[in-house]
Amino acid sequence: MDESLLTSTVPRSLDTKSKIIGLELGDVLILLLNLSVENLIFGETSFRLPMVFGTSLVLFGLLFFVKRGKPDGYLQHFFEHLVAPTVLSANTTDEEYRKFGGASQSDSVRAYE
């Protein structure tokens, strides 16, 4: 029996995220957006080098060292946490709930009472 039909090589990690210079693709997009906006604003002035390249290097350093050891999508979830309401009430009726099939909102609220 041919042994090559029974075994095959598989990559060690199938879920590896794409990274460029140690940053996620979204972070690289933020870095390039910063670079282009700063270049648009300060490109023709004498502040071009410190503002365009300086802020991009500082932003790169912050993203690289602050996110080290954090899970993927850390900044997105952190900003969603900051925007979320600070007080979440338990055991209250859901005012936005509507029954499927065209029932009015008042009917669905009465169903919970």
N, C-alpha and C positions, 0 to 999 in steps of 0.2 A: 504494500500500500504506500502511496506517495505521501510523505510527511508534510509537504508544503500545503496540501489541501486542508489539513487539520489545524494549522496555526497560522496566524498572521500578526504583523506588527501593528500596534495601536499607539498613537501619541499618548504621552503620560498625562497630559492635562488637556482635556477637550474644551474646557470653559475658560481658557486663558484670555483675559481682556487685552485688547490692543493698546499699547502704550508707546508714546514717542518721548524719548529722553526722560523716562520715568514718570510722565504725566499722562492722565487719561485724555482721550480725544476731546472731550468737552473742555478740559482745562487748557489744552493747546488752542482750541478755538477762542477761548477767553483771552489768552495771551496774544494771539494774532489780531484779535479785534482791538485790544488795547494798543498794540503796535501801530495798526493802521489809523486809528482815530488820533493818536498822539502825533503821528507823522502828518496827518491832514492839518492839524492845528498848528504844530510847531515846526513843520518841515522846512519852511523858508526863513526861519528866524535863527538867531545865533544860539538859541536854547535847544537846538535840535538834538545834539548828542546827549546832554544830561536828561532831557525830558523824554525823548523817544526811546533811547536805548537804556537809560538809567531806570525809568519806571518799569520797563519791560523786564529788566534783570531783577529788580526788587520783587516784582510780581511773580516771576519764575521762582525765585528763592522762597518766597512765602508759600506758594502752592506746593513746591517740592518738599520743604521741610515740615510744614504744618500738616500735610496730608500723609506723611510717612507713617506707616503702620495702621492707617485707618482703612475701613472697608470701601469698596467701590461706591461711588455716588454719595460720598460723605458730605460734600458741600451742599449738594442739592437737598439732602434730607435735613441738614442743619438749618438752611434758610427756610425750608418748609416748617420746621419746628418753631422758628422765630416768628413766622407769620401766623401760625395757628392760634386760636383763642386760648387765653391763659386759664380760663375756668370752663371745664366740661361738666355738665350736669348729668347725673345718672337718674334713672327712674322717672323721666319726664316724657310726655307725649311728643311724638314727632310731628311737628307742624307742617312739614313738607311732604309727608307720606300721602300717596294717593293710591287707591286700589286700582288694579289693572282692569281695564274694561270701561273706563269713562266715568266712574263714580266721582262725585264731587269731593272736594277736600273736607267739607264739613261732615260728610257721611263717613269718611275714613277716621276722622277724629272722634266721632261719636262711637265708632266701633271699639276704640280703645278704652272708652270710659265705662 
